Amino acid sequence: MNIQNYSNKDDKKKTLLKPRIRSSSKEATQQLTQPRIAIQNPPVYRNTTADKHRKHSVDNKKQVKPKKKKKTQKNIQQLDNQEEQKLLEEEQKRIRDLEEFQRQQWEKMTQEERDRLKNEENDRVQIEMIWDKEIHEYKKKCLEFDEWNNYISCNTQIDPRAEKDLNTIIYQLSSNNDDISLNYKQIEYISKIIYIIQIAHQEDLSQSIFNKQDHYFRYIEKLKSIISTKIYEIIKHFYIHYENYLEELNHILKHQYFMLEFNQETQQRILQKIAQKPEDRVKYEILKYSELTNSFKAAFWYCPLSKIGYRIKPIDFSQISNLQIEIPRQLAGQSLIYYITWTNHDPYVQYKQYTQYLPIGGIFQNCCVNLPKLSKKTNGWILKPTFTDSQLQPLKLAQGFQSYSCFFQISNQYYLQDASKLFVVTFQNGQWTQEGIEDLKVNIDTRSVSFSLKNQYPFMLSTLRFADFPFKTWKITSLSPDKVYLNITTQRDINIGIELDSKLSKLVKPTSLAQQHFQQPLPIIELLLKLRNIGINLIAQEEDAICLQTVFKRSEVENQVLLNLMQTLRVYSFKQSKWNQKCGSDQIIIQFIENPTFNQDFEGDDEFQWRNLEFQLNKVALLECNDKSDKLSTKWSKNTVSHANLLILIQQHQITPPELQFYIEEIQNVELRSNLRTMLKVMRLLAIN
């Protein structure tokens, strides 16, 4: 654009009437081929009408977002095929590793031992196949019986292994609704479904079924995502309806306290009165609770006054674990909403992701946001502000701000012991960590926890998931043909006793815990999960052994020991050996003793003494050393050799007195065997202890 100054109208007219001279083609070519030179100081024209119009048109231009590709049936089928291929490759790798492991073990043996074990191999394999088949058929009959009972009783309980049932539930629960009371019920219902899926997952692991693991992981995360959406809808509801709560407050202020109602005109007068009487500040605050369920709780604190100075007392969320929070001085003078949510499950860490922290008392989320703007009344019209998700973004503290002071109490339903092994952790950068927590104090007697929190992070009281591993002692004894007793002393000196029958299990020790929370017998997996939820974890994982830097036994050797133990438990008691952690992952050493009186407290006498058994893949031997020895020796006991099975070893060397031999047959109770194997496999008792 060229701008010229004309002295008068005639000059302008002459210039405009000059004929235009077309440049030659040669000159035009030179202009096109010349390099472009940037103008050093180009003229800038601001606030012109064209500029405003240009800016307006750019702002109003629709931003086209790339469309997400919809998952077609073909893509879904490809993903399923990839998942199946991955599972197949993992299974093939496991089989190759097992074959290599067997080859290495076979090379270590002498020719005489190879021949002996080869002759006994058929008997051992036949016993294993018969026992596994019986347990498998028993499990199948139980499932069919449960399905039939559900059918005739019109019970609509879902099958956690059926994708059709889970997809139906997810479809029904995924829709958003404005009925907040329905959201509470759905959160409670989804929590129960997640618990059912966890039980099914542990049952599969106890039967060495791994092909459904991704199925359980996927659906648990989908259900947790739905819970998070429902919780967000509840928070949004309490945020949007702030104005209704303010009207309720004004009604109380006017008719009960005979004080000034809060609005923009009266705020200054209210502040002046509160400066003279600070205790009246609490009357201008609003505290609202959601429905309090076993799975979810929420509380909302509203402070409409601003520039009011420091609050005298902490905010008291008494109905949520007696939680009290003292907000920093820099926030205390602002108009804000402070809300707390509590869940009984971990909504942040994925189910398949390992974390070393075990929650005790649930997970808290604390958040501080600005108050929403009030509606405006103009000429008979009410202008309500629109809600955006950004309004629920937490207020960020500037560097140098004071910390939040927190205090809460743990319910009596949770187990607390040894304050030195209890921590408050926060969720930051995708993991739980002890960073950001200061001045932590845990009082076991009053069951109270106090600490300072540096920012608005989710937090929880926790202990280490592996705090009770490896067990100091464990002992398993047969009390009758259909009852077994397991006694454990954990690393925290918790003495646990569990009685197991053919269908259910009952916690016997600690007595106070059993009488208070475990009065009724439960299926063994439910009992172990309930113990974990209250703070006692007996379900070991391989990651626990890595954190403890201890040996985790191979599952093939563990399965062999379980079979041998179940076959002979009616006559023998078994317990932990101190040498088990001193040998490698391909060996398991345990103690055993005859139990002629079937007494859970029998520890031996002059006739019967504890002896050590060494299990390796497909063989077992009686060791010369025992737990009283000063050094581990892998020498076999005199006049004994290794055998493919403990039953064969007992019969060949006449270890058991004749009067106890016939009792061995009584452990043929298939239901008890199935329940016993489930317990020992879920706990991984022989693998980590």
N, C-alpha and C positions, 0 to 999 in steps of 0.2 A: 504494500500500500504506500503510495507516494503522497506526501502532504506538502503543498506549496503555499507560500504567502503571496497574496496579490495586493498591490497597493490600491487598486480601484477596480470597479466592475469591468471597465473597458479592457484592462490587461488580462483579466480572467477570460473575457469573451474571446479576445484574440488568440489566446493560448489554446482554448478549447476548439477553436475553429481551424487550427493549423492542420493541414492534411497529414495523415499518417504515412510514413515512408516504410515500405516493407523491406526488410534486410535481404541481402542476396543469400542464396543457398550456401555459398562458401562461408559467409560470416556466421550463418546459423550453425553450420557444422563445427566451426571453431568454438562457438559458445558452448555447444554440447560437449565437446571433447576437453574443454578446459577443466582443470580440477576445481572442486568447490572449496571456497575459502570461508571459514567461519567468521561471522561478524563479531568484532571484539565487544562492542557495547550496543547490542540491539536496543532499539527504543521499546520501552515498556508502557503499555497503556492500561491503566487501572480504572475500575468502576465505570466502564462504558456499558451502554445498554446491551451491546452484542456480547460482551464478556459475561454479563450476568445471565443472559439467555443461554450462552454456551455452557456455563457452569451448571445451570438448572437442568439442562438437557442431559448432561453427563451423570448428574446425581440420580436422575429418575430413570436412567437406563437400566434395564433389568439385567441382573447378573445371572448368566446362564450357568447352572451347576451341571457338571457331568452326571448323567444318569447312571445309577448303580445297575450293574448287570443282574438281571433276575436269574435265580437258580432254576434252570430247566430240569425236567426229569432226566435228561441225558447227563447233565452235569452232576446231579445227585447220584446217578448210577456210577459215574466215573469215580466220584469220591468214595463210594462204598467199595468199589473194586480195589481202589488204592489201599483202603484200610484193611480189606481182607488180605491183600498181597503182603502188606506190612506185617500182619499177624502171622501169616504163613512163614515169612522169612524169619521172624523171631522164633517160631517154634522149630524150624529147621536148624537154626543156630543153636538152640538149646539142646536138641538131639545130638548135634555134632560135638558140642562141649561135653555132654554126658558120655558119649562113646570114647572121646579122648581121655576123659577122666577114668573110665573103666579100664582102658588100655594101660594107662600109667599104673593103676593099682594092681593090675594083673602082672605087670612086669616086675613088681616088687616082691611077688610071692616066689617061694621055692617050688620046684616041680612036684614035690610030694604034696604040698598044700594045694596046688592047682588041681591035682587029680582028686584029692579028697573033696574039695569044694564043688568040683564039677559033678561028682557023683551025687552030692547032696543038693545040687542046684535045682533039680526037677522037683524035689519035695518042697523046697522053699518057694519056688515060683507057683506051684500048685496051691499052697496054703494062701499066698498073697492073692491069687486070682479068686479063690473061693471067698475069702473074707471081703475083698473089694466088691465082688459081685453081690454078696449078701447085703452089704451096706448100701450099695447103689440101688438095689431093688427095694430096700426098706425106705430110702429117701423118696423114691418114685411113688411108692404106695402112700406115704405121708402127704405128698403134694396132691395126689389124686383125691385122698380123703378130705383134705382141706378145701379143695375146689368143690367137692360134692357138698360139704357142709355149708360153704358160702352160697351155693346154689339153692339148697332147700331152705336156708334161713333168709334168702333174699339179701344177702350181704354183698354190697357193691364194692368191697375192698379191691383195690387194683392189684394187678400182678406186676411187681417191679421188673420182671424179666421180659415182659411183653411190651414191645414198642407201640403197639396199637393203643393199649391202655394209657400209657404215659403221654402219647401224642394227643389223645382225646382230652386228658386232664389239662395239658398245657394250652390247648386251643380254648378250652372253656375258661381258664383263669387269666389268659393273656389280655382280654379286653379290659380297657379302662372304664371305670364307672365313678359316679359322683357319690355313691352311697358309702360313706366312710365306715359305718358299722359293718358293712359287707367286706370291706378291705381287711378289717381286723380278723374276721372269721376265716377269710381266705389265707391270710398269713399263717394263722394257727394250723389250718388244714395242710398247707404246703410244707410246713415244718414237720408234720407227721409223715407225709409222703417221703421227704428226704430221709427221715429216720428209718422208714421201711426199706428204702433202697440201700442204705448203709448196712442193714442187717443182711439183705440178700447178697451184697458184695462180700461180706465176711464169710457167709455160708459157702459161697463159691470158692473163696481162697482156702477154706478148710478142706475142700474136696479137690484142691489143685486144679480148679477150672479158671482159666485166665482169658478165655476168648470173649468174655462179656465185660471186661474191665473198662474199655473205652465207652461202652454203652452206659455204664453207671456214671462214669465221669461226666459224660456229655449231658445227661438228663439232670444230674444234680446241679450243674452250673446253670442250665436253663431255668430250673425252678428257683435257684437263688437270685437270678436276674429278675424274675417276676416279683419276688419278695421285695427287692430293691425298688422296683417301679411302684409297688403298692405303698411302700414307706414314703417315697417321694410324693405321692398323691396326698398322703395324710399330712405331711409337712406343708405342702402347698395349700391344703384346705385351711389349716390353722393360720397360715400367713395371710390369705385372702380375706378371711373373716375377722381380721383384727378390729375393724370398725364396729362390728356387732358387739365384740367383747368390750369395746370402749363405751358403747351406749349402756351396757349392763353396769360398768363401773360408775358411770355418771349417775345412774339411778341409785346405786348404793351410796355414793357420796352425798347425794342430795337428801335422801329420805332416811338414811341410817346414821351417817356421820355428821350431817348438816354442814357440809363443807362445800367449797366452790367446785362446780363441775369443770372438767378439763375441756378447753378448746383453745384456739389460737389467741383469742382476745383475753382470756383469763390466765394464760400461762405465766405472764410476768408477775401478776398479783400472787399466784400460787407459790412461785419461787421465793418471793419476799416473805411469805408466811412460813415456809419450810425453813428458811434461813434462821428464823427465830425458834422454830420448833422442829428439829431435824427428824424426830421419830415419826412425824406425819408423812414422811416420804413414802413409807411402805404402803400407805393407803392409796397412793396413786399408781401402784404397780399391779399388774394382772398376772396371775399364775393359772395356767390351764393344763389339764392332763388329758391324755388320750385314754381309750379303754386299756386297762392293764391286763394283759394276757400272759400266759407262760412263755410265749415266744417273742413278744414285742411290747415295749412300753415307750411312751414319749411324754415330755413335759415342755411347756412353752412359757417363758417369762417375758412380759412386755413392759417396757419402761417408756411411756410417752413423753416424759419431761426431759428437757435438754438443759445444759449449762447449770447442772444442779449440784455439782461437787461430788466428793467421794461418798460412797454408800457406807452406812454404819455397819451393817451385818452382811454376811455372805448370802448368796441366793440359796434358798433351802428347797431342794426337790425331795421332800421327805418320803414321797411314795415310790421313789426309785432308789432303793438301797440306801436311804437316808443321805443321798448325795448332796453335798454343799460345795458351791463354787464361789470363790471370791475373784471377781473380774479385775483387771488392772485399772489403776486410777485414770489412765488416759482414755479408757472406754466408759468409765463410770459416769461421766458427764454428758453422754450422748443419748439420743433417742434410739433405742435399738430393741431387737428381739434376740433372746438367748434361748436356744432350745437344745434339749438332750434327747437322744434316742438310745434304747437298750435292746439288744437282741441276744437270744440264747445260743446263737451259732455265729461262726466267723463269716461275715459277708464279703470279706476282702481277699482272703487267700483261697485259691482254687483247691478243690477237694483232693486232687491228685498231687498238688504241690506240697512238699514236705516243709514243715516249720518246726523248730525245736521248742516252741513255746506252747504250753497247754493252758487254755483259758480256764479261769476259776471265777465263777460269778457273772459270766456274760461279758459282752463287748459294749462299750459306751462310745457314742459319737457326740461331740459337743460342737456347736456352731453358733456364731454371733453374726447377725445381719442387721441392716438398716430397716427401720420401720417403713411400711408402705405409705404412700401419700394418701391423704384423706380425700373423700369425694367433695366436690364443690357444688353448691346450690346457686344457680343463677336464673332469674326470671322464671321460676317454677320448674326449671330443668335440673337434673342431677347428673353431673359429669363425673363418672367413675374412672379412675386410672386403669390402664391395661396392665396385665401381669406379663412379665417376661422371666425366663429362667435365670437370667443374670442377676435378678433381685435376690435370689437365694444363694449367691456366692458369698462365702464367709469373708468378713472384714479382716484384712491383713494388718498385722502389727508391724509398725516401723521398727527398725533396729534400735535396740536400747530400751524397748518397752519392758514393763514388769511382767512377771509370769502370772499364770492363773494358779491360785491356790485351791487344791481339791481335797475333799474328804468324803469317804463313803464307808459303809459297813457291808460285810459279807453275810449273806443269809446262813442260817444254821444247817441248811440242806447241803452245803459244800464242806469239804474236808480240809481243814487247815492244820498244818504241823510244820515245825521248823521254819521260823520266819526268815532265816538266812537263805532259804531256797525259794523264796517268793519274790517276784519282781512285778513292777508295773512297766508295761511296754507300750509303745506307740507305733502306729502304722505309718511308715514313711517310705517313699520311693519303692512301693511294691512289696515291702516286707516288714515284719515286726522287729522292732529294735528297742534297746534300752536308752537310746539317745533322746535328749530333750526332757528327761525326768531328773528332778533334783529333790533333795531333802526327803527321800522316801522313808517312811516309818510304818511298820506293820506290827500291830499289837494282837497277838493270838488270843489273849484273854478276852478282850473287848471286841475282837473280830473287826477291828477298824484299820483303815488304810488312809494315810495322808501323804501328799506330795505336791510338788510344784510342776506345772506343765508350761513349757515354753511357747506353745502355739496350739491352735485348734485342731489337734490331731486326734483320731480315734485312739482310745486307750483301754487297757484291761489289766486286771490282776492275773498273773500266770505263774506257773512253775515250769521247770524244764520237762519236756515230754519223756525224757529218759531218766528222770530223777530217781526212779525206783529200780533201775537196771544197773548191772545185773543183780539178781536176787542174792541176798546173803545165804539163804538156804531155801530149799523147797523139798517137799516130801509128799509122795502119793501112795495111798494105802487102800486096800479093799476092805470094806466093813461087812459086806454081805454079798450074795450073788448079784444083787441089783443095786448096789450103792458103793460109791467110791468117795474118798476124802482127800482133798488137796490142801496142804498147809504151806504158806509162803511167808518168809520174812524179807521185806524189801530193803533197799539201801537206806530208806528213811526210818527203818525199824518199825514199819507197820506190819503187824502180825495178822495175816489174812487166812481165813479158813473157809473153804467152799465144799459143800456136800453135793454130790452129783448122782442122780439116779438115771433111769432109762429115758426120761423125757425132760425133766426140769433140773434146776440147780438152786441152791439156797446158800446165802451168805451166813456164816456162823460167827466169824470173827472179822473185825473188832465187834464186840458185843453191843456197844452203844450205837454203832452205825447200823448194825443188823436190826436192832430193835426199832430204830427210828425211821429208817428208809427202806429196809429190805425185809419186811415182815412176811411177804408172800413169795413163794418160789417163782422163779423166772426161767425162761430158756437161757442157756448159758451165754449166747451172744448178747442178748439184751442185758443180762447182768453185767457183763464186762463193759459194754458201752455205757451203762448207767454209772458204773464205777469211774470210768474215764470222765464222764460229764461232771462228776462232783469233785474231781481232782486227783484220782488214783488211777494211773494208766498201767494196765497189765498187758496191753496189746503191743508187742514189740515189732519193730520194722528194721530192715537192714540198715537204713539211714541212722537209726539209733546207735547201732554198733560202730558205724563210721564216726559219729560224734564222740562216742566214748573211747574210740581207738582200741576196740576189743574185737575178738574173733566172732564172726557170724557163720554158723555151720551150714554146710551145703544141705539143700532141701532133700536130696536123694538119700543121704545118710540119715537125716532126721526122720524121714518116712519109714526107713527100715527099723529104726529104734522104736518108733511108735507101734509098729506091728508086733515086734518082739515083746514090748511092754504090755500090750493088750492081751497077748496070748498067755502071759504068766502072772498077771497082776493079782489073780485070785489067791496065789500062794505067797508071792513076794511083795515086799515094800521096796520102793525105789526112792532115792534122794540124790541131791546134787553132790558132785565130787569137786574138790578144790583143784583137781588136775585137769578139769575139762577145758579151762581157758588157757592152759599151758600147752596143749597139743594143737595141731593145725585144724583148718576148717574141714578136712576130710576125715576127722575122727571125733567121736563123742565118747566120753568116759563118764559113767554114772555108778553109784553104789547100789547094791541090792542086798536084801536079807530076808530069810524066811520069817513069816509072820504067823505062827501057829495059832495065836489067840485072836487074830483079826482085830487087833487093837490099834487105833490110830496113834497112840503114844508109845508103842513098843519100840525100844531102841536097842534091843539085843540083850543077851545074857551069856553065861558060860558056854552054852551049847551053840548058840547062833550068833554070828558076828557079821558086821558089814564087810562086804568084799567089792572089788571094783571090776566092772565089765568094760571092755574096750570094743566099740563098734566101728567098723569101717564098711565101705561099700560091699554088700553081699557077704559079710563075715562078721563073727563076734568071737571074742576070746576072754577067758578069765585071767586077770592080771595077778602077778605075784605081790605087787605093792598095794597098799591101801591108803586111806587119807591120813593115817597116823605116821606114814613113812616120811622121811625127810627129803627124799628125792623121787622124782617120777621115773619109773622103770617100766619099759614096755615088754619085759619078760613075762611069759605066760606062767601060770601057776603050775606046780609040779604035777607031772603025769596028766597034763591036759594039752589039747591042741585047739586050733581055731575051727569053727564050724560055720555053716551057712545060716544057721538059725539058733536062737537061744533055747528053744524047745529041744532041738537035737543035741545041743551041748549038755543040757540037763540030763537027758536020757542016756547019752553015751557015757557020761562020767558019774552018774548016780549022785548028783549034787543034792537033790531033794529027797527027804526021807519018804519011805513008801507010804506012810500014813497020810501024807499031804499030796501025793501024786494025783489022786482022783479029784481033788479040788480044782485042778487046772481046767478041767472040762466045764466047770460052772461059768467061766467067763464067756461062754458061747452066746450069751445074751446079745443079740444083734443090736437092739436099741441102745443098750448101755455102751457097747463098743462104738457105735456111731456118735453118740453124745460125747464120749470120752475123747475120741479123735478130733471132733470139732473144737473142744476146749483147748487141747494141747496144740493144735495147728494154728488156731486164732491167736493164742498167746505166744506162740513160737518159744515155748518153754525150754525145749532142748537146744534151740539154735543159739540163744544169746546168753544163757546162764551156765 
